[in-house]
Amino acid sequence: MAQWEDFNHIFSFNKKYSYDAKTFDQIISNRRALENRLFADRLLGLLGIKGVTKAYPPKTNADLRSLVHHIVSSGLDIHHRQALIYYILKDCRSAPEAASQFAQSCHLPEKYRLFIEGLWNMDRLELRRAIEYLAEPSLIPTFPDEILYALTLPKLPKHDDGLAISYYLTAAPPLATEKVQRSFFATLCRSSLTEALFFARKYDEAQRRSFFVQLVEFVHQTEAGQLRSKRAMELVGLPLDEDEEGWFEKSLLHGSASALSGSKDTLMMRRLATGQVEGLAAELESLGGKKVDGLNWHDLLRSGRT
């Protein structure tokens, strides 16, 4: 056995080391925040460990020894195994130099160290610091969709939509699943409806329509108030093509957005803004509404038709 594979050598600073309660609880809390899957879980899953969430974080010194044994005795190549040990040592708050010393002693390649630094910071919800590592040009993007998805979770502390967009532009994740597609598109919508519209146009008709309907729903699911009014005005003023005009009307009249608050009002606003006040659906013709400054939809329609 090489020295780097020996637990007592790895943890020479404290052979009886175990995770302190604060570190253990924080890892569990962060796992919940990341929808019950840490990036460490993905890495350790490569070992074939059943019940990774029970193996990490380890509760006792015996559990830690068992985890390290799984890593060093696995069939992964040497640098992958060393990288996993490096990740574990990053957790050791009482020995802050242990990880870097381990990396130096076993000559862990820099690209492995940078990658682990990135994932470790993702798991600590230090998103900006994580991307400083993960966006390094020398790294081949690994787990790009999963990283992007985590960056789009709005409830995470220090969440920043701009960070998710920057990572997308840097790493070009494939957006291989509907979950990632919808989450990233929601991020684009929060940033700019216009940019989201142009992004959707890069895709085939079916995906483009799905994105467009999501955009319409996004506006109407915004909490009532100034932000929703602002988004509704931006939505009404979007430069839609013929297909998008049709999707817009269908989604608001008969589609999934039709049951959302203000759907018909938005459609009426679009009709008036574009001067298309003839051939209205019965649902719009019958739309009256409360008078504001002495006017309602009936008054505005009469004005638009004269």
SVG drawing of the C-alpha trace seen along z (x, -y; Angstrom):
<svg xmlns="http://www.w3.org/2000/svg" viewBox="-70 -59 75 61">
<polyline fill="none" stroke="black" stroke-width="0.4" points="0.0,0.0 1.3,-3.4 1.6,-6.0 -1.2,-8.1 -3.6,-5.1 -2.9,-4.6 -5.5,-6.2 -3.1,-6.8 -0.8,-8.6 -3.6,-10.6 -4.9,-11.7 -1.5,-11.9 -2.7,-15.2 -5.3,-13.2 -5.6,-9.4 -8.8,-9.5 -10.3,-12.3 -14.1,-12.4 -16.4,-15.1 -17.5,-17.7 -21.2,-18.2 -21.3,-21.6 -19.6,-20.3 -21.8,-17.2 -25.1,-19.1 -24.1,-21.7 -23.4,-19.0 -26.8,-17.5 -28.5,-20.9 -26.7,-21.7 -27.7,-18.4 -31.4,-19.3 -30.9,-22.7 -29.4,-21.0 -32.6,-18.9 -31.0,-15.9 -28.0,-15.3 -24.6,-16.8 -21.8,-16.7 -19.9,-14.6 -22.7,-12.1 -22.2,-11.9 -18.4,-11.5 -18.8,-8.8 -21.5,-7.1 -18.7,-6.2 -17.4,-3.8 -20.5,-1.7 -21.3,-2.5 -24.9,-1.6 -26.6,-4.3 -24.1,-7.1 -26.0,-9.5 -25.4,-7.1 -21.7,-6.9 -21.2,-10.6 -20.7,-12.5 -19.3,-9.9 -20.4,-10.1 -17.6,-8.4 -13.9,-7.7 -14.8,-4.1 -17.2,-5.4 -14.5,-7.7 -12.0,-4.9 -14.6,-2.8 -15.2,-5.5 -11.5,-6.1 -11.1,-2.3 -13.8,-2.3 -12.1,-5.1 -8.5,-3.8 -9.5,-0.2 -11.8,-1.1 -11.2,-0.4 -11.0,-4.1 -7.8,-5.5 -5.2,-6.8 -5.9,-10.5 -9.7,-10.0 -9.1,-8.3 -6.7,-10.9 -9.1,-13.6 -11.8,-12.0 -9.4,-11.9 -8.6,-15.6 -12.4,-16.4 -12.7,-14.6 -9.7,-16.5 -11.2,-19.8 -13.9,-19.0 -11.3,-19.0 -11.8,-22.4 -9.4,-21.6 -6.6,-20.9 -7.0,-23.5 -3.7,-22.7 -4.3,-19.0 -5.9,-19.0 -3.2,-21.1 -0.4,-19.1 -2.0,-15.9 -2.3,-17.3 1.4,-18.3 2.7,-15.1 0.9,-12.9 1.4,-15.3 -2.3,-15.6 -2.7,-17.2 -3.9,-20.8 -7.0,-20.1 -8.2,-17.5 -7.5,-19.9 -9.4,-22.8 -12.3,-20.5 -12.6,-19.3 -12.3,-22.8 -15.2,-23.8 -17.5,-20.9 -16.6,-21.2 -17.6,-24.9 -20.8,-24.0 -21.6,-21.6 -20.9,-24.4 -23.2,-26.7 -20.4,-29.1 -21.5,-29.4 -19.5,-32.3 -16.3,-30.8 -17.2,-27.5 -17.6,-28.9 -14.2,-30.6 -12.8,-27.1 -15.2,-25.3 -15.1,-27.9 -11.3,-27.4 -10.6,-26.9 -8.3,-23.9 -11.1,-21.9 -13.3,-19.6 -16.9,-20.4 -18.0,-17.6 -21.6,-17.5 -22.3,-20.7 -26.1,-20.3 -26.1,-19.5 -23.9,-22.5 -26.1,-24.8 -29.2,-23.4 -27.8,-24.1 -27.0,-27.7 -30.6,-28.2 -32.1,-27.3 -33.5,-30.7 -33.8,-29.7 -30.1,-29.0 -28.3,-31.6 -26.1,-34.0 -28.2,-33.0 -27.4,-35.1 -29.1,-34.6 -26.2,-36.3 -23.8,-33.6 -26.0,-30.8 -26.1,-32.7 -22.3,-33.3 -21.7,-29.6 -24.0,-28.6 -22.1,-30.9 -18.7,-29.5 -19.4,-25.8 -22.2,-25.4 -24.1,-22.7 -26.2,-20.4 -29.5,-21.0 -30.2,-17.3 -33.3,-17.0 -36.5,-18.9 -35.8,-19.8 -32.6,-21.6 -34.2,-23.2 -37.1,-24.6 -35.0,-25.8 -32.5,-27.6 -35.2,-29.1 -36.9,-30.5 -33.6,-32.1 -33.5,-33.7 -37.1,-34.9 -36.2,-36.5 -33.3,-38.3 -35.0,-39.4 -38.1,-38.2 -36.7,-39.5 -33.5,-37.6 -35.5,-34.5 -37.6,-34.8 -34.5,-35.0 -32.9,-32.1 -36.0,-29.9 -35.8,-30.7 -32.5,-28.6 -34.5,-25.4 -36.8,-23.3 -40.5,-24.1 -41.6,-21.8 -39.0,-22.9 -39.4,-26.5 -43.1,-26.4 -42.6,-24.8 -40.2,-27.5 -42.6,-30.2 -45.5,-28.9 -43.3,-28.7 -42.4,-32.4 -46.1,-33.3 -46.8,-31.3 -43.8,-32.8 -45.2,-36.3 -48.6,-35.3 -47.2,-33.3 -45.3,-36.3 -46.7,-37.7 -49.1,-40.5 -47.4,-43.9 -45.1,-46.3 -42.7,-43.5 -45.6,-41.6 -46.9,-44.7 -43.5,-45.5 -43.1,-41.9 -46.6,-42.0 -45.8,-45.2 -42.6,-43.7 -44.5,-40.5 -47.2,-42.5 -44.5,-44.5 -42.4,-41.5 -41.6,-41.3 -43.5,-38.1 -43.5,-36.4 -46.6,-34.8 -46.1,-31.4 -45.5,-33.1 -48.6,-35.2 -50.6,-32.1 -49.0,-30.3 -49.5,-33.5 -53.3,-33.5 -53.8,-29.8 -51.9,-29.6 -53.8,-32.5 -57.3,-31.5 -57.3,-27.7 -53.9,-26.5 -52.2,-26.0 -51.9,-29.8 -55.6,-30.4 -56.5,-29.6 -53.9,-32.1 -54.8,-35.5 -54.9,-38.2 -54.5,-35.9 -57.3,-37.4 -56.3,-41.0 -52.8,-40.3 -54.2,-39.0 -56.5,-42.0 -53.6,-44.4 -51.6,-42.6 -54.5,-42.9 -54.9,-46.6 -51.1,-47.3 -50.9,-45.6 -54.1,-47.1 -55.7,-43.6 -59.1,-44.4 -61.3,-42.5 -62.2,-38.9 -61.9,-38.6 -62.8,-35.3 -66.0,-35.4 -64.1,-35.3 -62.5,-38.6 -65.6,-40.2 -67.4,-39.7 -64.5,-41.0 -65.6,-44.2 -63.6,-44.8 -63.5,-47.5 -63.4,-51.0 -60.1,-52.8 -60.2,-56.6 -63.7,-56.1 -62.6,-53.4 -62.8,-49.6 -62.1,-47.1 -65.4,-47.8 -64.5,-51.5 -61.0,-50.8 -62.2,-48.4 -64.8,-50.9 -62.0,-53.5 -59.7,-51.1 -62.4,-50.2 -63.3,-53.8"/>
</svg>
